[in-house]
Amino acid sequence: MKNVIFLILLAATLFLAIFFYRRYTATQTELELANRRITDRDTEIYRLQKLVLSSKTLPLAPTQKVTPSASSLGQLSAAEMGRLQQKGLNNPEADLKENFTANQKTILAAQANQGNSRLLRDIQILNERYALAYFEEGQRGGYMVLRYDVQSPERINWQILDAYILGN
């Protein structure tokens, strides 16, 4: 009888040892997979952060010249062109740019810092109501969002909604 109890205890102990060893190896495998996923995610986060930091616009150096960039963002749709033409603009985009350029001193004067005057370098008409302009003020440059309202071809009201100077 002692041998049977001893064999049952030995079999139970062996069974528990095998059971816990399998659980231990399965847990180790899951832990390695989790660590690999975390490392992959950390690598992806680092890559994305690097991409975001490299795409941010840096402040202009005093010797840099601004060159306007071509962008598809500032293209009016056919419907917008039609509505602006109904208000009397023959070539809406060109007419709006010309009007803003002609009146830029009055439009920009209120927003300039002490002693510096803002000078428009590029303007893009975003849609039938808003425009985005790049300007220079002294040695720095910046962007501004403008809203315009066409009363007639000669009378276009411009309003600066927001301005941001690069490097601040």
C-alpha angles and dihedrals in degrees: 000000000000090000092053093050089046091051092047091050091046091050092047091049092048091048092050091047092053091044094051092043090055091047089049094051092045090051091048090052092049090048092052091050091049091049090049091051091049091049091049091050092047089051091050092048091050091049092050093047090051090049092050093047093048092050096053114106114249123218116271117260113229091251097048118109120213117235119189114243125222112236135172090218095083099056119118118225121238091254092052091047089052094051092048091048089053087058089057105267111134096194102016100194095045093042092051093048091047092049093049092047091049092050100033096112093060094040096047099036095082093053101047122108122244112300095354124100122207119236122199115231103170137001128191122195104223100186140325092299111028139052135186119217134188115212140176125224113187107307095342134075135205149165132253134191114220134191119208135190121198111217093164135334090272096041116058117157115215123196126184108224099178138354129194125191113209116239098030 
